[in-house]
Amino acid sequence: MSSLSITPSGPVEGKFRVPGSKSIANRALICAALARGDSELRNPGDAEDVVLLLNGLNQMGILTRRLGSDLIVEGKGGVLHAPKFPIPVKNAGTTFRFLLAISTLARGRTGIEVSERMAERPIDELIEALRVLGATVTRTPAHTLFQARGPTMQGGTARLSAARSSQFLSALLLAAPCAPAPVRIEIEGPMVSGPYVAMTLEVMRSFGVTVRTAREGTFEVPTGGYTPASFAVEPDASGASYGFGAAAVTGGRVCVPGFRKGGVQADARFVAVLESMGCQTRDTSDGLCVTGPAALRGIDVDLNEAPDIVPSVVAVCLFASGASSIRNVGHLRFKESDRLEGLAGELRTLGADITIEGDGMRVLPAPLRGAILDPHEDHRLAMSFALVGLKVPGVSVSNPECVTKSFPGFWKEFEALVRPAN
């Protein structure tokens, strides 16, 4: 397996360009594919998860074409066809869950092939809810192959647990407007990553579907389908966290073009976390800029609604002057890797003082040494480990290619920031 050595840096300086958010892009792609006519997606990016979804939609009869950095999607009004061969989705969570839901609308039997890790991740809650709505969904004895027969989604009321992943709810919401009858979804128990559901609802509104939420935890989706739209995908807030994190740990200054505070992405909260640790932030005409302090402060923060920034937050916390606590992130165990164990275990090889406490982590200041860090094929771990290497000599990241899942150009952008330390 290949590895990449990280060059320790003095204060970084420069622009850090990030692709469009794959979370937003994948939601917009589903809406555009199900709409009645052509839609334009601006800045959808080229993350592997997006490419895999485009391939899956193409196999189901949805044609797309590139216009520079934009994408034209030829929607078929909810008319999909089962592909001849299974759709490969590897370990792409939104790609798999969204395709599984809309495959119940496709004519014929659709197969979806997942990786071994994806097959281990939660999915039963979504399958059961689809069945309640009339759909036929099965997992074959091969374990990694799922099949859906359609069009079988009828509508009605389904109860859903979203305690392990909000993607189950988003998948149902995205498919529901093309069911022949309205869909009502009632959430049982707590729901993690609520802002991602808000993101789904906002994207659906952009394509003409308004979901009614008369009561908390209840979602009523009208039938009738989507209308085409011209839709701009925001710069990826998760990707931006690595540029901003580099400024924080080195005391440098990094600007992310096109990035603004607010927006629909929960991971934009990373900026507020850095401010609480002593960083300065400034909106400019070109984007947001972050300047790192002379000394970082420890934090106590609940990141239940922004789990994807946990690795970058923990990486920055390694260099804080006091203790840090990251709380209420137990659902990280069900991501591309078990991010709680993977993050803590790998950073301990550097000498980091990290303790997993229930559904959270505690980080204490400790002297660090170089080591080869294994991201366990998890793109977010690989990129957060790069931040550590800016301050700790001798850090290498194995399997650096895994970043293509969300940020194919990461290493080029990251290396352009580095100012070798004297």
N, C-alpha and C positions, 0 to 999 in steps of 0.2 A: 504494500500500500504506500502511495506517495505521501510526502509530508512537505510542509512549507515553513521555513524559518522566518520568524517575525523580527524585524529590525527595531531595536529600542530607539526611541525618538526623544528629542527635545520638544519644546512646545510646538504642536502642529499648527499649521496655518493653511487656509485655502478653502476651496469649494468642494463639497461632497455631493455628487449628483446621484440621486436615487431613482429607481424605476417607479412606475405607477404601482399602487397598492394591489397585490394579487388578490387580497380579500375582497376589495371593491370590484376589481376587474372580473373575477369569477362570478360574482352576483350579477353584474351588468351583462355578462355574456349569456347567462341563463335567460334573463328577461328579454334580451335582444333576440335570442334564438327562438323564443316562444311568441314574439310579437308578430303582428301582421304587416310585414314589409321590412324594408332595409333600415338599419340603425347604424350610426357612426359612433365608435368608441375612440375617444382621444386619449393617448398615452396609456394604453393597456399594459405596456411592458412586455417582457419576454421571459418571465419566470417560468420554470419548468412546470409548475402547477397550472399556469395559464395555457401553456402549449399542450399539455395533456388534456385539458378540458376542450380546447379547440379541436384536437384530434377526435375526441369522443363525440362532439357535436357533429363533426364532419361525417363520422361513421354512421350517425343517425340521420343524415340527410341535410344538415345545415351547412351551407357554403359560406365561407368568409374570404376576404381578400385584404391585403395590406395596401395602405396608401401612405407611404412614408412611415411615420411612427404611429399612425392611426389604423383603425380596423373597421371595415364595413362588414356587417353581419346581415345575411339575407334570411330574415325571419320567415317562418312558415305557418304562423298563426296556431302554433301548438300541434301541428301535424308532424310527427316524427316516425321514423321507420327503424325497426330493429336491425342492427348490423349483421353481416354474414359471420363475422368473427368477433370474439370477445374484445371489449374495449380495455386496453391496458391503462391503469391509473397509478401503478407503483405504490408509493406511500403518501399520496396526496389526499389529505383528509377532505377538504371542501370539494375537490374534484370528484372523489368517489361518492360522497354523500349526496351531493347535488345531482350527479348523473343517475344515481340509484333511484332517487325520487322521480325525476322526469322520465326515466325509462318506463315507468308504469303508465305513461301516456303514449308510448310508442307502439306501433302496430307490429305484433310478433313477439318473439322471445329475445330479450337483450341479455347478453352475458357481459359481466364486468370482472376483469382479472386484477387482483390486488397483490401487493407484496406480503411476505410472511408477517412483517411488523404491522401492516395495515390490518391484516386479518385478526391480529391480536387486540386491536384497538376497539373501543365500544362501537356497537352498531345495532344491537338487538332492540333498543328502544325505538329507533327509527323504523326498523322492519315491522315491529308490532303495530306501530301507529299507521303505517301504510296499509297493512292488512285490515285494520279496523275501517279504513276508508274505502275498502273494497279491492285493494290491489293484491296481486299475486307475486310474492317475492320469496325466493328460496336461496339457501346456501347449499352448494353441492358437496358431496363427500370429499372433493378435492380441497376443501377448506378455504382456498384462496379464490374460488370462483363463485360469484353471486349471479342469480338470474332473476329477471322480472318479466312477466308476461303482460302485454297491454294491447289496447288501452283498457286498463282495469280500474284505475282510480275513479271512484264514483262521487265522492263528497261525503258530507255528514260530519259527525263529531268524533274527535279522537282525543284521548288523554295521553299526555306525554311527560316523561321525566327528562329534564334537561340538566340534571345535577352533575353529569359528567362531561357534557358537551352541548353548547348552544347551537352547534351545526345541525343537530337533528331538527330543531325547530326551524332554522333558516331553510333547510332543504324542503320541508313540508310547505312552508309559506311560499317559496319560489314556484313550486309545482302547482299549488292549489288553484290559481286563477284559471287554469286550463281544464279543471275537472268539470264534468257536466252539471254538477250541483255545488252550491256554496260549501265551504269547509270551515269548520269551527275547531280550534285547537285549545284545549285546556291544559295548562301546565300544573303538574303535580309536584309539590315540594319546591325546593330552592332551584334557582336557575343561575348557572355560571356564565360569565362573559356577556352580561346583558347588553353592553354597547354594540356587540356584533349583531345582535338581533335588531337593535335600532338602526344599524347600518343597512341591514337587509330591507327593513321597512322603507327607509329613505330611498334606496335604489329602486325599489318597486314603485314608489310614488313617481319617480322620474320617468317611468315607463307606463304611467297611467293607471296604476292599481293602488288604491288606498285601503289598507287593512284597518278594520274597526277594532278598537281595544276598549270596549265599554267597561270592563272590569280588569283589574290587575291580574295578569296571568291568563287572560282569555283573548284569543285572536280570532276574528271573524273575517274570512277572505271571500270577497264576492267572486262569482264566476263571470266569464266574459273575455278573459285573456288580456294581453298587453298591447300597447300601442308603440310604434317605433319612436326612437328618440335619438338626439345627438347628446352624447354623455361624455363628460370629462372625468377621468380617473385621477384622484388626488395622488401626489407623491407619497410613497410608502412610509408611514410613520415608524414602523418597525425598522426598516432599513436606515432611516435617518438617525435612529438611536445610536448606531455604531459610529457615525461621524461626530455626533454631538458628544458621545461618550469619550471619543478620542480627545476632544478639546478638554473635557472634564479631567481626565486622568493626567494629562501632560501640562495643564495650565495654558493651553493654546486657544486658538479661535477658529471655529469652523462654521461656514454658512452652507445651508442646504437650499439651492435655488427652487423657487416655487412653493416652498413649505410655509405654511401659516399656522398659527395657533388656532385651536378650535377644529372645525371640520367634523367628520363623522367617525374618525378612527379613535378608538380607545387608547391606542398606543401613543397618541400625541401627548398623553399625560407624562411621558418620559421627560418632557421639557420642565414641567412643574416639579418633578422629582429632583432634577438637577438644580433647579433654583433653590429648593430646600436644603441642598447640600452645599450651597455657596456659589453656584455658577451664576453668571449674568447672561441675560438673553435680550436680544434686540431685533425687532422687525425692521426689515429694510425693503426697498423697492424690489430687490431681487429674491428675497426669501428671509428665512430666520437665521440669525447668527447666535452662537453660544460661545462664551468665553469662560474658561476654567479658572478657578480660584487658586491662590497660593496654597491653601489647605482645604481639603474636602471634609465636610461634617458627616457623621453617621446619621442614619434615618431610621424611622419606624413607620412602615407604610403597608397598607392593605392593597394588594395588586390583583385581587380576584377578578376584576373586570378588564385587566390589561395583562394577561398572562404572558404574551409573547415578548414583552420587554423585560421579564424577570432575569434572563441570562445577562443582558447588558447592564441592568441595575446592579446585579450581584458583582459583575466584573468591576464596576466603578466603586462599589462599596469596599472592595479589597484594599483600596488606597485611602479610605477615610480615616480620620484621626480617632474616631470612636466606634462603638458597637453599632451595628445595623440589624434591623429585623424586617423581614419580608413575610407578610402574613396572608393566610387564606388563599393559597395557591395549590391545593392538593390536586386539582384537575390537570396540573402539569405532568402527572404520572401517565397520562393517556395521550400524549402528543407523539411526534415522530420518534421520540425516545421517551424513557422515563426521565424527564428533564430534572426533576428534583434530585434523584440519585446520580444521574450522569453528570450534572453540573457540580454537585458537591464532591463526588468521588474524584473527578478529574482535577478539580482545583486543589484538593487535598494533596495531590502529588507534588504540587508546588510549595507545600507547607502551609497552605491557607487553613485558618481556624474557622471551619464551617460546621454547623450542627443543624441537622434536620429536626425540627420540633413540631410534631404533628403535621399540619398542613402548611408549614412555613419553614423558613430558614433563618438562622442567626449567624452573622459574620462579625468576627472580632479581628482587630489589627494583628498582623503577624508578619515576620520576615519571610520573604518569598524567594524561591530559587527556580532555575530553569528546568524544563521537562518537556517531553513530547506529549501533547494532549490529544486524546481521541474524542472527537465529537459524536461518536456513535451514529454516524450518518445523519446527524441533525444539523441542519443549516444554521439555526440560531445559536447553537453551542459553538460551532466553528467560528462564527463572526464575533461572538463575545470573547472567545479565547484570544482573538487577534488584539483586542484592547489590552489584555493583560501583558502581551508581549511588547507593547509600547513602553512599558515601565520595567519589565523583568527580563534581563538578558538570558538568552538560551532557551526561549520558548519556541516550540514548533507545533504546528497543527497538522495532524494526519488527515488524509482524505479531504484536502481543501476544496476539491471539486463539488462537494455536497452543497455549497452555497448556491449553485445554479437553481435550486428548488425555488428560491424567492428573489435572488439578486445575482444574476450571472456576471455582472461587471464589478462585483464587490472588490476583488483583490486589486484590480486596476485603480479604482477610486481610492481605496485605502492606502495603497503604496504611494499615491501621489501626495498624500498628506504628510508622510513621514519626513522629519527633519532629523537625520542621524545625530544622536547625542554625542557631545564631545567627550 
